[in-house]
Amino acid sequence: HGSKSTTVAEALYAAAWICGEFCSHLKEPQKTLESMLNTKITLFPGHIQSVYYQNILKIITYIIQTLDNEELLTKQLLTTSIDKMSVFLSSGDVEAQERASVSLNILKTALKLMGKSEFNFNELSVLFEGVLNPVATKAQRKVAIPNGLDLDAWINDPPSESEDESPSTNTRYDSKGLFDGDEVDNNNSNAYSADKYSYQKAKPYAELTTEELEKQRESRKQSEQMNPFYLKDTKKTKSTQQTETSSHTVNGNERVKT
């Protein structure tokens, strides 16, 4: 079903737009509306849901126009549509949620105005008057830049070079090593003085000799061996066990099995 369902969904995308844009050509607009208010719409991709919600409002507006100000039928239509469209607010797509919310609030406002006898159909139909053409991809290039607008100028003052080169300050937790056994010299980090409220500058780094590096390496190995939480390499042990040989005698002859 995978490829077929995707193709059908894309066909519904175009069909929903056509139904909303050319409502007057629908043979049974009420049945079309009922089909488009199906809760399974939320299973479609977000861009298809968005087109559905936008054109559902167009069809509702057209049906209200054909009712010739019959208040009872109009209220029933609005109430039913509001109940079903409330489910669409749980859509996982942000744009679909927004369009469903806008359409739903328009219908709620119309129903509220009808209760106060202040509803005017022309205010609802005016939302879809005029021709809404798509915007060309190169339309922005035709818009002239306003006078006095310098796109290369800074909006805010750029940071000074002294701020960029200022050394970062370390916290009091930097004095501890990341792993057990690691030692960090406190003099090499920026130490905070609680009495003077000032930072001490870090001392220059001194390169360790070969002997000092070897001592640190041996100390680290010992700490790893003593640490019960450090994972040891057990590959050698397993390979040794697998290559052990066993000897046994068969019919008086000694055989070696590997």
Backbone bond lengths (Angstrom), bond angles and torsions (degrees), N, CA, C in turn:
res aa  C-N    CA-C-N  psi(-1)  N-CA   C-N-CA  omega(-1)  CA-C   N-CA-C  phi
1 H - - - 1.460 - - 1.528 112.36 -
2 G 1.356 118.50 -16.02 1.459 120.14 -167.86 1.505 114.18 -54.32
3 S 1.346 117.40 -59.40 1.460 120.40 -176.81 1.521 111.75 -68.23
4 K 1.335 117.22 -35.77 1.460 120.09 -179.29 1.520 111.63 -66.97
5 S 1.349 116.68 -42.11 1.463 119.49 -179.25 1.513 111.44 -65.06
6 T 1.338 116.86 -36.38 1.463 120.41 177.94 1.523 110.56 -65.54
7 T 1.323 117.10 -41.96 1.462 120.92 179.88 1.521 111.24 -65.52
8 V 1.319 116.73 -42.00 1.467 120.71 179.06 1.522 110.42 -63.38
9 A 1.327 116.52 -41.07 1.464 120.22 -179.97 1.523 110.83 -62.01
10 E 1.324 117.24 -41.26 1.460 120.02 178.61 1.526 111.12 -66.61
11 A 1.328 117.33 -32.67 1.469 120.31 176.22 1.520 110.63 -67.28
12 L 1.343 116.66 -37.77 1.464 120.50 177.85 1.529 111.21 -66.95
13 Y 1.316 116.39 -29.78 1.469 120.72 176.27 1.532 110.02 -57.50
14 A 1.335 115.87 -48.47 1.468 120.23 179.49 1.524 111.48 -71.31
15 A 1.332 116.52 -38.32 1.467 120.13 -178.19 1.524 111.32 -64.72
16 A 1.341 116.55 -39.97 1.467 119.94 179.80 1.523 110.77 -64.03
17 W 1.324 116.28 -40.33 1.473 119.34 179.64 1.528 110.46 -65.84
18 I 1.318 117.46 -42.36 1.469 121.11 -179.54 1.526 110.76 -63.64
19 C 1.335 116.40 -42.46 1.473 119.67 -179.49 1.523 111.52 -63.20
20 G 1.317 116.72 -37.64 1.453 119.13 -179.79 1.511 113.27 -77.31
21 E 1.330 116.07 -36.08 1.465 120.18 -176.64 1.527 111.92 -76.84
22 F 1.317 117.37 -29.61 1.471 121.40 -177.50 1.530 109.50 -124.57
23 C 1.332 115.17 58.28 1.475 120.91 -177.99 1.524 112.21 -61.34
24 S 1.302 116.31 -34.06 1.469 119.34 -174.61 1.522 112.50 -66.71
25 H 1.313 117.87 -15.91 1.460 121.12 -179.41 1.528 112.35 -95.59
26 L 1.323 117.80 0.67 1.467 120.44 178.51 1.523 110.03 -75.45
27 K 1.331 116.80 133.81 1.463 120.29 178.81 1.522 111.23 -72.95
28 E 1.319 116.80 -41.20 1.466 121.53 -179.62 1.533 108.49 -133.00
29 P 1.316 117.71 80.04 1.470 120.64 -176.99 1.524 113.18 -60.95
30 Q 1.342 117.41 -30.68 1.466 119.99 -179.53 1.531 110.63 -65.49
31 K 1.327 117.58 -43.98 1.460 120.66 178.29 1.529 111.36 -68.22
32 T 1.314 116.11 -35.97 1.466 119.56 176.72 1.518 110.65 -62.17
33 L 1.336 116.12 -41.64 1.459 120.58 178.57 1.528 111.01 -64.06
34 E 1.319 117.09 -42.41 1.464 120.34 179.68 1.531 111.06 -62.25
35 S 1.312 116.92 -37.87 1.466 120.42 178.26 1.524 111.37 -67.82
36 M 1.324 116.79 -38.52 1.462 120.29 -178.45 1.521 112.21 -75.60
37 L 1.325 117.37 -18.78 1.466 121.05 177.71 1.527 112.31 -89.15
38 N 1.310 117.21 10.82 1.463 121.36 178.19 1.526 109.71 -64.41
39 T 1.319 116.89 134.44 1.470 120.96 -176.73 1.524 112.82 -68.16
40 K 1.336 118.14 -15.80 1.465 120.68 178.90 1.523 112.25 -69.90
41 I 1.318 116.34 -6.83 1.465 119.85 177.76 1.523 110.61 -60.54
42 T 1.325 117.20 -30.67 1.465 120.60 -178.55 1.521 112.30 -64.79
43 L 1.328 118.42 -12.09 1.461 121.61 177.44 1.524 111.83 -84.63
44 F 1.334 117.19 -12.06 1.455 120.84 179.97 1.527 110.00 -77.13
45 P 1.339 117.68 162.44 1.470 120.33 173.32 1.522 111.78 -58.81
46 G 1.312 116.54 158.39 1.458 121.81 -173.88 1.511 114.30 -59.85
47 H 1.343 117.97 -40.72 1.470 119.24 -177.10 1.525 111.51 -67.61
48 I 1.332 117.48 -28.75 1.462 120.48 177.58 1.526 110.11 -75.27
49 Q 1.326 117.00 -39.84 1.463 120.20 176.48 1.523 110.65 -59.40
50 S 1.323 116.45 -42.49 1.466 120.51 -177.90 1.523 111.41 -59.86
51 V 1.334 116.98 -42.61 1.461 120.52 178.98 1.522 110.74 -66.22
52 Y 1.323 116.67 -38.54 1.467 120.30 178.17 1.528 110.90 -59.70
53 Y 1.326 117.21 -51.83 1.465 120.88 -174.16 1.524 111.29 -64.12
54 Q 1.332 115.75 -36.43 1.461 119.24 -179.55 1.526 111.24 -67.54
55 N 1.321 116.94 -40.28 1.465 120.57 -175.68 1.518 112.61 -85.92
56 I 1.325 118.06 -19.25 1.468 120.14 171.95 1.524 109.85 -60.71
57 L 1.327 115.95 -41.29 1.464 120.14 179.36 1.529 111.05 -64.53
58 K 1.323 117.03 -36.48 1.473 119.99 177.98 1.529 111.12 -64.52
59 I 1.335 116.36 -42.57 1.468 119.73 -178.97 1.527 110.65 -66.96
60 I 1.335 116.67 -39.91 1.468 119.90 177.82 1.525 110.34 -61.17
61 T 1.323 116.04 -42.81 1.464 119.99 178.79 1.529 111.23 -61.94
62 Y 1.316 116.42 -40.79 1.473 119.70 179.35 1.531 110.85 -66.33
63 I 1.334 117.65 -41.61 1.467 120.17 -179.73 1.527 110.85 -64.10
64 I 1.340 116.59 -40.50 1.472 119.69 177.76 1.527 110.35 -61.01
65 Q 1.318 115.73 -36.85 1.463 119.53 178.65 1.528 111.50 -64.31
66 T 1.321 117.07 -37.11 1.472 120.53 -179.21 1.526 113.01 -76.67
67 L 1.338 117.41 -13.52 1.469 119.95 -179.14 1.523 112.79 -79.04
68 D 1.326 117.35 -9.13 1.476 121.81 176.43 1.530 111.74 56.21
69 N 1.343 114.98 51.00 1.472 121.53 174.49 1.530 113.73 60.47
70 E 1.312 118.08 29.85 1.458 120.36 173.18 1.529 108.19 -79.61
71 E 1.312 115.23 105.17 1.461 121.14 -170.30 1.523 112.40 -63.00
72 L 1.312 118.38 -42.34 1.457 121.62 -176.23 1.529 111.42 -63.92
73 L 1.348 116.17 -47.40 1.463 119.85 179.98 1.527 111.66 -67.02
74 T 1.324 115.51 -35.68 1.463 119.11 178.29 1.519 111.23 -65.48
75 K 1.334 117.09 -41.65 1.467 120.65 177.89 1.523 111.34 -63.60
76 Q 1.333 116.36 -41.37 1.463 119.82 178.47 1.530 111.11 -62.74
77 L 1.318 115.57 -41.51 1.463 119.94 179.24 1.528 111.17 -63.49
78 L 1.333 116.33 -46.36 1.462 120.21 -179.33 1.524 111.65 -65.34
79 T 1.325 117.21 -42.83 1.466 121.03 -178.90 1.523 111.23 -63.12
80 T 1.331 116.66 -45.96 1.470 120.48 179.47 1.525 111.40 -63.64
81 S 1.314 116.26 -42.66 1.466 120.16 -179.05 1.519 111.31 -65.88
82 I 1.336 117.34 -39.54 1.466 120.87 179.34 1.521 110.90 -64.54
83 D 1.328 116.93 -42.07 1.468 120.36 -179.89 1.525 111.63 -62.25
84 K 1.328 116.57 -41.77 1.464 119.53 -177.38 1.528 112.13 -77.39
85 M 1.322 116.82 -34.48 1.461 119.35 -178.29 1.518 112.48 -75.39
86 S 1.312 118.21 -16.78 1.467 120.51 178.11 1.524 111.22 -62.73
87 V 1.329 116.47 -27.95 1.471 120.37 178.94 1.524 110.84 -67.68
88 F 1.327 117.28 -29.46 1.455 121.00 -175.92 1.527 112.42 -69.90
89 L 1.321 117.68 -14.41 1.468 120.18 178.98 1.521 111.74 -68.85
90 S 1.321 117.62 -17.11 1.468 121.34 179.84 1.521 112.19 -89.09
91 S 1.309 117.53 13.09 1.465 121.02 179.51 1.518 110.45 -62.30
92 G 1.327 115.94 146.44 1.460 120.12 179.82 1.510 113.71 -81.23
93 D 1.324 118.39 -7.80 1.457 122.02 179.98 1.526 109.60 -97.00
94 V 1.326 116.69 133.00 1.468 121.28 -174.93 1.525 111.32 -66.40
95 E 1.324 117.24 -45.36 1.470 119.87 -179.03 1.523 111.04 -65.72
96 A 1.335 116.36 -38.71 1.465 119.81 177.72 1.525 110.64 -63.71
97 Q 1.321 116.92 -40.47 1.471 120.75 176.41 1.518 110.72 -60.33
98 E 1.324 115.95 -43.77 1.468 119.92 -177.64 1.529 111.28 -64.01
99 R 1.317 116.98 -44.85 1.472 119.68 -179.19 1.524 111.15 -67.63
100 A 1.332 116.51 -39.19 1.467 119.39 177.77 1.520 110.67 -64.57
101 S 1.340 116.36 -39.15 1.460 120.28 -179.78 1.528 111.21 -66.64
102 V 1.332 116.96 -42.25 1.469 120.59 179.28 1.527 110.65 -63.39
103 S 1.330 116.77 -47.86 1.472 120.25 -179.70 1.521 111.17 -62.71
104 L 1.325 115.69 -40.63 1.465 119.68 -178.52 1.521 111.45 -65.25
105 N 1.314 117.28 -41.47 1.465 120.05 -179.47 1.524 112.02 -70.70
106 I 1.323 117.43 -30.47 1.467 119.78 175.13 1.523 110.27 -64.70
107 L 1.335 116.18 -43.52 1.469 119.87 179.22 1.526 111.37 -66.85
108 K 1.334 117.26 -38.67 1.466 120.17 178.34 1.523 111.08 -64.93
109 T 1.329 115.95 -39.24 1.464 119.57 178.23 1.524 110.95 -65.43
110 A 1.337 116.49 -41.26 1.471 119.85 178.21 1.522 111.32 -63.11
111 L 1.342 116.83 -41.50 1.465 119.87 179.10 1.528 111.22 -66.65
112 K 1.312 116.70 -36.40 1.462 120.59 178.61 1.528 110.98 -66.72
113 L 1.328 116.31 -40.39 1.465 119.85 178.66 1.524 111.45 -67.77
114 M 1.330 116.42 -32.24 1.467 118.93 177.11 1.523 110.89 -65.69
115 G 1.335 116.73 -35.48 1.461 119.45 177.71 1.510 112.25 -65.39
116 K 1.340 116.44 -27.01 1.461 120.90 178.31 1.529 112.19 -96.40
117 S 1.316 116.23 5.69 1.479 122.08 -177.39 1.521 111.48 58.98
118 E 1.329 116.14 35.25 1.458 121.17 -179.75 1.528 111.74 -117.71
119 F 1.319 116.39 10.25 1.468 119.67 -176.63 1.524 110.50 -77.26
120 N 1.322 115.08 132.10 1.459 121.84 177.47 1.529 107.80 -125.75
121 F 1.315 116.01 116.52 1.464 119.85 -175.96 1.521 111.94 -60.86
122 N 1.323 117.25 -32.56 1.462 120.05 -177.89 1.527 111.63 -61.52
123 E 1.335 116.60 -31.22 1.459 119.68 178.84 1.528 111.51 -68.55
124 L 1.318 116.34 -27.39 1.460 120.28 178.51 1.527 111.71 -83.14
125 S 1.312 116.29 -40.42 1.469 119.76 -177.84 1.519 112.43 -73.03
126 V 1.347 116.85 -22.67 1.456 119.14 -178.26 1.532 111.55 -67.72
127 L 1.328 116.78 -16.79 1.466 120.16 179.56 1.519 112.14 -64.43
128 F 1.323 116.83 -23.98 1.463 120.20 -174.53 1.517 112.40 -117.66
129 E 1.308 117.32 16.81 1.458 120.06 177.26 1.525 109.99 -79.72
130 G 1.324 114.72 154.56 1.451 119.62 179.91 1.518 111.59 87.00
131 V 1.333 114.62 173.37 1.460 121.85 -178.39 1.521 108.46 -106.33
132 L 1.315 115.57 126.22 1.461 120.96 178.91 1.523 108.31 -106.45
133 N 1.317 115.84 100.20 1.457 120.93 -177.96 1.528 110.56 -91.50
134 P 1.319 117.18 151.26 1.469 119.55 177.48 1.519 111.36 -68.21
135 V 1.303 116.75 151.09 1.461 122.68 -179.77 1.524 108.87 -88.66
136 A 1.320 116.56 132.74 1.459 120.94 179.70 1.523 110.40 -68.70
137 T 1.319 115.81 150.53 1.469 120.04 -178.58 1.527 112.15 -66.77
138 K 1.330 117.91 -24.80 1.459 121.70 -179.08 1.525 112.29 -101.45
139 A 1.333 116.92 15.05 1.468 119.86 -176.09 1.524 111.73 -65.50
140 Q 1.340 118.02 -33.51 1.457 120.43 -177.33 1.528 111.84 -64.41
141 R 1.323 117.05 -29.68 1.460 120.29 -179.65 1.526 111.89 -66.86
142 K 1.329 116.20 -25.12 1.466 120.09 -178.39 1.524 112.59 -83.60
143 V 1.329 116.53 -7.92 1.466 120.14 179.53 1.521 108.53 -85.26
144 A 1.320 116.17 122.89 1.463 120.58 -178.31 1.523 110.83 -72.35
145 I 1.338 115.84 143.40 1.467 120.67 177.87 1.526 108.96 -73.36
146 P 1.320 118.95 130.47 1.475 121.00 -179.17 1.522 111.74 -59.92
147 N 1.322 115.41 149.75 1.462 120.86 178.42 1.520 110.50 -64.78
148 G 1.314 115.77 137.56 1.460 120.56 178.59 1.513 114.40 87.37
149 L 1.327 118.11 -2.50 1.462 120.93 179.89 1.519 109.19 -94.49
150 D 1.329 115.78 115.11 1.459 122.37 178.42 1.523 108.22 -106.65
151 L 1.325 116.70 107.07 1.460 120.68 -176.91 1.522 112.57 -72.13
152 D 1.346 117.52 -16.43 1.462 120.63 -179.66 1.522 112.65 -93.12
153 A 1.327 117.95 -8.75 1.467 120.69 -177.84 1.522 110.10 -83.15
154 W 1.339 114.98 150.48 1.460 120.98 177.73 1.523 110.31 -71.38
155 I 1.331 116.61 136.40 1.461 120.22 174.48 1.519 109.80 -74.79
156 N 1.324 116.70 -44.54 1.462 123.28 174.57 1.521 108.96 -114.74
157 D 1.322 116.38 161.52 1.458 120.30 179.57 1.522 110.09 -63.93
158 P 1.333 117.98 132.57 1.467 119.69 179.96 1.525 110.80 -68.11
159 P 1.307 118.92 153.37 1.469 121.23 178.96 1.517 110.90 -65.88
160 S 1.321 116.01 145.51 1.456 120.74 -179.14 1.520 110.29 -73.53
161 E 1.351 115.85 160.40 1.461 120.02 -179.10 1.522 111.59 -67.29
162 S 1.335 117.18 -30.10 1.465 119.99 -179.67 1.519 111.15 -65.25
163 E 1.337 117.55 -34.15 1.459 120.60 178.78 1.518 111.35 -70.96
164 D 1.360 115.81 -35.12 1.460 118.72 -179.99 1.520 111.81 -70.41
165 E 1.355 116.97 -33.20 1.452 120.68 -176.13 1.514 113.32 -91.88
166 S 1.322 118.68 -1.40 1.461 120.54 -178.70 1.512 109.85 -66.38
167 P 1.364 117.66 135.35 1.471 120.37 -178.51 1.512 110.80 -68.39
168 S 1.310 115.06 144.30 1.462 120.23 177.76 1.511 109.62 -75.66
169 T 1.320 115.85 142.85 1.462 121.71 -179.13 1.503 109.67 -94.47
170 N 1.336 115.85 137.19 1.453 121.94 179.77 1.511 110.28 -94.79
171 T 1.282 117.31 152.42 1.449 122.34 179.01 1.510 110.02 -85.74
172 R 1.319 114.81 173.36 1.454 119.68 -178.26 1.518 111.46 -70.08
173 Y 1.332 117.26 -12.74 1.459 119.92 179.75 1.525 111.77 -82.80
174 D 1.348 117.32 -9.81 1.454 119.59 -178.63 1.514 112.51 -72.62
175 S 1.331 118.44 -12.17 1.453 120.95 -179.04 1.515 112.00 -72.20
176 K 1.336 118.21 -16.76 1.452 122.14 179.58 1.524 110.14 -94.48
177 G 1.334 114.95 145.19 1.445 120.48 176.42 1.513 110.84 -74.50
178 L 1.316 114.29 160.45 1.455 118.76 -179.40 1.514 111.54 -73.50
179 F 1.359 117.43 -37.25 1.456 121.72 179.99 1.517 109.99 -114.41
180 D 1.319 114.19 161.37 1.451 120.44 179.63 1.519 109.45 -67.06
181 G 1.318 117.04 129.14 1.453 121.61 -179.56 1.501 112.98 101.31
182 D 1.303 117.73 -19.05 1.459 120.24 177.23 1.515 109.30 -75.67
183 E 1.306 115.59 135.04 1.453 120.64 -179.57 1.509 108.68 -119.29
184 V 1.295 115.53 133.81 1.452 121.45 179.94 1.512 108.58 -120.67
185 D 1.297 115.33 129.24 1.453 120.00 180.00 1.510 109.50 -73.98
186 N 1.330 116.79 123.14 1.463 120.86 -178.62 1.517 111.76 -64.16
187 N 1.349 116.58 -25.49 1.454 118.97 -178.25 1.524 111.60 -73.33
188 N 1.336 116.55 -19.01 1.456 119.74 -179.62 1.515 112.94 -83.67
189 S 1.308 118.09 -10.15 1.465 122.12 179.83 1.513 109.52 -110.58
190 N 1.311 116.90 163.33 1.457 121.60 178.28 1.511 109.14 -75.26
191 A 1.315 117.42 109.18 1.462 121.80 -177.39 1.513 109.39 -92.87
192 Y 1.299 116.20 138.02 1.457 122.29 -179.20 1.519 109.46 -94.91
193 S 1.305 116.78 128.66 1.454 121.63 179.55 1.516 109.02 -99.77
194 A 1.343 116.44 117.41 1.465 120.81 -177.91 1.517 111.58 -71.89
195 D 1.356 116.88 -25.06 1.465 119.77 -177.64 1.521 111.25 -81.03
196 K 1.330 116.33 -41.21 1.462 119.64 -174.34 1.529 112.13 -99.75
197 Y 1.357 116.81 -8.22 1.462 120.66 -179.65 1.536 110.71 52.13
198 S 1.321 115.39 52.05 1.456 120.10 -179.32 1.520 109.20 -144.95
199 Y 1.314 115.70 161.55 1.454 121.99 179.43 1.532 109.27 -105.03
200 Q 1.336 114.93 136.48 1.445 120.02 175.83 1.517 109.42 -88.85
201 K 1.300 116.36 140.24 1.444 120.47 -179.88 1.525 109.88 -73.86
202 A 1.328 116.16 145.13 1.457 120.69 -179.11 1.522 110.49 -70.96
203 K 1.341 115.45 140.24 1.457 120.45 178.42 1.521 109.78 -75.11
204 P 1.318 116.65 153.58 1.466 119.13 179.71 1.526 110.87 -62.48
205 Y 1.318 116.03 146.46 1.464 121.66 -176.96 1.520 109.92 -76.16
206 A 1.345 115.27 131.50 1.462 121.66 178.78 1.517 108.53 -104.34
207 E 1.328 116.99 125.24 1.458 121.03 -178.86 1.518 110.43 -72.33
208 L 1.315 116.48 134.79 1.456 121.73 -177.44 1.523 110.30 -80.05
209 T 1.322 114.47 150.43 1.461 120.18 177.66 1.523 109.87 -80.51
210 T 1.329 114.81 173.60 1.470 119.85 179.71 1.520 111.28 -65.05
211 E 1.326 117.19 -38.82 1.469 120.64 179.93 1.523 111.10 -66.22
212 E 1.328 116.69 -40.94 1.461 119.80 179.40 1.528 111.36 -66.10
213 L 1.312 116.09 -38.74 1.459 119.32 177.25 1.516 111.61 -64.88
214 E 1.340 116.81 -38.74 1.457 120.62 178.54 1.517 111.27 -66.13
215 K 1.335 116.49 -38.68 1.469 120.02 177.73 1.530 110.80 -64.34
216 Q 1.308 116.31 -43.35 1.467 119.28 178.01 1.525 111.66 -62.91
217 R 1.347 116.01 -38.22 1.459 119.72 179.14 1.526 111.37 -64.98
218 E 1.333 116.80 -43.45 1.462 120.42 178.54 1.522 111.20 -66.22
219 S 1.334 116.00 -38.49 1.465 119.51 179.01 1.523 110.98 -65.28
220 R 1.330 115.90 -38.13 1.457 119.29 178.93 1.523 111.44 -67.68
221 K 1.337 117.03 -38.48 1.467 120.52 178.63 1.520 111.26 -64.77
222 Q 1.340 115.95 -40.74 1.464 119.20 178.87 1.524 111.54 -65.04
223 S 1.329 116.30 -41.26 1.466 119.27 179.31 1.523 111.09 -65.93
224 E 1.346 116.83 -33.77 1.463 119.69 176.87 1.516 111.55 -67.48
225 Q 1.331 116.40 -38.55 1.464 119.67 178.89 1.519 111.97 -68.29
226 M 1.329 116.81 -34.50 1.464 120.98 -178.47 1.529 112.19 -82.75
227 N 1.305 117.38 -16.52 1.466 120.88 -176.95 1.525 109.71 -82.80
228 P 1.337 118.64 115.00 1.472 120.26 -178.59 1.528 113.11 -70.84
229 F 1.341 117.25 -16.26 1.460 120.49 -178.00 1.529 112.38 -93.62
230 Y 1.310 117.24 -1.20 1.463 120.64 -179.93 1.521 108.89 -88.34
231 L 1.330 116.65 129.81 1.462 121.27 -177.93 1.522 110.08 -78.46
232 K 1.331 115.34 120.23 1.459 120.84 178.49 1.529 110.52 -87.14
233 D 1.311 114.64 156.75 1.455 120.69 177.39 1.520 109.25 -82.01
234 T 1.335 115.93 117.17 1.469 120.44 -177.10 1.519 111.79 -110.70
235 K 1.313 117.43 12.73 1.459 119.77 -178.10 1.524 111.37 -66.34
236 K 1.342 116.66 -39.75 1.455 119.79 -178.31 1.512 111.31 -63.71
237 T 1.326 115.90 -39.22 1.461 119.99 -178.66 1.516 111.10 -65.30
238 K 1.350 116.47 -42.23 1.458 120.09 -179.57 1.520 111.22 -66.46
239 S 1.340 116.16 -41.86 1.458 118.65 -179.20 1.511 111.59 -66.38
240 T 1.347 116.36 -32.99 1.465 119.73 178.20 1.511 110.87 -67.49
241 Q 1.365 115.61 -40.40 1.456 119.26 179.80 1.519 111.15 -66.25
242 Q 1.309 116.85 -35.28 1.461 119.84 -177.78 1.518 112.02 -72.40
243 T 1.350 117.42 -27.04 1.465 120.75 -176.83 1.516 112.86 -96.78
244 E 1.337 116.27 6.87 1.462 118.43 176.39 1.526 109.80 -64.43
245 T 1.282 116.05 142.67 1.467 121.23 179.46 1.500 110.00 -103.53
246 S 1.304 114.63 147.52 1.461 121.00 177.46 1.515 108.83 -126.89
247 S 1.303 115.36 135.78 1.465 119.97 -178.26 1.510 109.53 -114.35
248 H 1.306 115.91 142.36 1.439 121.25 175.93 1.526 108.48 -151.84
249 T 1.305 115.57 161.87 1.464 121.50 -175.04 1.509 109.39 -106.15
250 V 1.311 115.10 127.38 1.453 121.37 177.72 1.525 107.62 -124.18
251 N 1.373 115.86 120.55 1.467 122.07 -178.51 1.518 112.01 55.76
252 G 1.332 114.75 37.74 1.458 119.77 177.04 1.497 114.10 81.93
253 N 1.336 118.30 -4.68 1.467 121.62 179.25 1.522 109.85 -105.06
254 E 1.306 116.44 138.11 1.466 121.26 179.36 1.516 109.59 -87.39
255 R 1.333 115.32 126.06 1.461 120.25 179.32 1.525 109.32 -119.42
256 V 1.270 115.33 147.41 1.469 121.67 179.34 1.516 108.22 -111.10
257 K 1.356 115.39 124.25 1.467 121.37 -179.31 1.517 109.18 -111.91
258 T 1.324 116.62 127.15 1.467 120.92 -179.70 1.496 109.80 -103.82
